[in-house]
Amino acid sequence: MSRSLLIADDSKSVRDAVLKALMDTGIFSDFFQAENGIKALDILLKNQIDFIITDVIMPGVDGFKLVSTIKNQEKFKNTPIIMLTGQKDSIDKIKGLELGASDYVTKPFDPGELIARVKVLIRMMELQEELTQKNLFLKSLNQKLERIAITDELTGLFNRRYFFSRFVAEFERCKRFEQNLTCIMIDIDHFKKINDTRGHQVGDIVLKKVGQIISESQRAYDIFARIGGEEFVGSLSNVDQKGAVEFAERLRKKIESYNFLEEVGETLKATISIGIGMYPHKDKDIVIKDIDDIIKIADDALYKAKNNGRNMVVVG
């Protein structure tokens, strides 16, 4: 793995000694040198630096200021830094470590000790990177598992359980802020006939495509789910009856005009029936207390649409 080292020290002989100690170890492939803190910061801004060895006492920007500046940047949060000092006083060492230095080496240093300390910090950095990657993988995996847990596998819409948990919260929100809430019940007409005459694989194609059309038609904050078989349910927030009917009609017409087997050069048409329940209800005498009431209104409207000839929208 290619790594780069920045050596910051106002003494050329010290920089050369560090370079000599580490050049042939194979730990680093690129080496940068800076005679002061300002030059070191300039190199850090222009290059990818993986490891820093810096003197404490330098003109202008000293090692403490350099470490402090580096560690205040997110980019260098995990970059290992070894500070070089000719002082044996522990106060300076404590100050450097508190500012973010990873380790201290006292000058004149033993090359073997420097190499060993660098290798330890490199290994720690590798373990940290490995842990970060594993955490990212676990986070991604958890997100996928969460998505699977709330999604209908065939259509990609939400599943029944997740929809109703969200719909309860949405109903309470709309009730609290006196906003409209629409429940839309959707059923694919004569779906059993499609399964019986064309087979379940074709039936799955129809279900999947209907789910896709619904998903493409809804707003980002609408909630739609497949709740079983060929039946779907949706929630539209803050839409009046006119807007709900317009949405339902657009959806009905899209599905009515779609050829579900166009990709294989065949023709298969399908239609849907839609029932709409509105909160609050247009009839002041009908009190909607909870989601069961609004769902029943939409379900009864769907039943009327099916009985009255299908391929239509009915408001309950």
C-alpha positions, 0 to 999 in steps of 0.5 A: 500500500502506497503511503506518504510521510511528511517530515517537518523540522528546521534542522536539515540534519534531523530531517536527513536522519529521519529520512535515512531511518525510514527510507529503506523500510518499505513503510513509505513510498513518498517523502516530503520535507518542510523546514518550518510549520508554514511550509508543512501546512502548505505541503499538507494542503497540496498533497495526500499525507498519511503520516507526519513527524514534526519537531516541537521547536520551529520558527514561526509556526512551532510543532504545537501550533502545527499539530493543533491546526492539523487536528482541527481539520476533519481530513487529518483527524486520524492521521498519525503524528510523532513529535520530536523533542530535545526536551525530556520534560514531560510537560511538553509531551503532555501538551503535545498529546493533548493537542492530538499528537500520537506519540513522542520521540526524544532527540537524538533518537534511535533509528530502531525505536523510531521505526518501531513506533512508526510501525505501531502507529501504522498498524493502529491506523490500519486497524482504525481504517478496517474498523471504519470500513466494517462499520460502514458495511454494517450500517449499509447492511442494517439499512438494507435489512430495515428496507427489506423489513418494511418493503413488499418484495415483489412490487417494491412498495411498503408492506402492510405492517409498515403502512398501517404504522405510518398511517396511524401517525399520519392520521394523528398529525392531520387531525392535530393540524386540521389537515385533509387526509385521503385513503386510497384503496386500489384493486386490479380488476379480474386479476384472478383471470390473468393468473388463470389464463396467463399464469402466475409469472405474468400475474407477477409482472402485472403486480410489479408494474402496477407497483412501479406506476404507483411509485412513479405517480406518488409524491415523495411524502405519500405512502403506498403499500401492497396489502395483499394479493392484487390490493394496494392502499395509499395515503395522501396528506393535505389534499382535498377531494378534488385533488384526490380524485384527480390523482386517482384518475391519472393513476387509473388512466396510466394503468388502463393504457399500459401494455404489460407484455410489450417487452416480449412483443405481446399485448396484455391490458389491465384496469384498476378500481379505486375507492377513496375515503376522506378525512374529514368526511364531506358529510358532517354526520359521519365522524371519523375517529381513527384509521379504521373508519377512514379505511372502511369508507375507502374499502366500501367505495372500492366495493361500489366501484367493483360492483358498478362495472370496475375501472372507475374511481368512487369517493365514499 
